[in-house]
Amino acid sequence: MLILAGLGNPGPRYAGNRHNVGFMAVDEIARRWGFGPERSRFQALACEGTIESPQGPVRTLILKPQTYYNESGRAVGEALKFFKLTPADLVVFYDEIDLAPGRFRMKTGGGAAGNNGVRSITAQVGADFRRARIGTGHPGHKELVQGHVLSDFHKAEQVWLADLLRACADAAPLLVAGEDEKYQAEVMRLAPAEKADPRQLRGG
């Protein structure tokens, strides 16, 4: 069993926000691989299915915490405990302001880098979970960050966003096989994005 958790805020008000790109990514994976219907479970919306990996089918649970972004760890911790899983069996998809829009990076462990959802999960299960980081860019100044992440993607961003979400789903066999570096490379091959200088994103 593998858990793919997407971070976001519940309800239609937030559905198009940059902060909800984690929800968008796991929704696309569920669609692509024909997962079952969502139901309320573990303080989250959850659905189950299988993803075909090179080694065979992998039973997968998709989880969208409904606790609001900053308390995501409550749902994730509950699900891991129920299935007796370890952080290595968890992949969290979330928005990363320190990556240029459209960039995608995998990593395991590390700090929260100011992301309260990641901090909440770390407090519940430890830091050694796998992270699928979707770049949304930095607004340039710290005081603008909250407004940036809680605003919708611009119309001009919809093309790269759709391509990237589709790539995350199409490349999922590599993810469930534990091939995180190959997964990252395949997502970026399917949905290439310009590499921007983070200093420019921060307005200097």
Secondary structure, DSSP 8 states (H G I E B T S, - for coil): -EEEEE----SGGGTTBGGGHHHHHHHHHHHHTT----EEETTEEEEEEEEEETTEEEEEEEEEE-S-GGGHHHHHHHHHHHHT--GGGEEEEEEETTS-TT-EEEEES---TT-HHHHHHHHHH-S-SEEEEEE----SSGGGHHHHHTSB--GGGHHHHHHHHHHHHHTHHHHHTT-HHHHHHHHHHHS------HHHHTT-
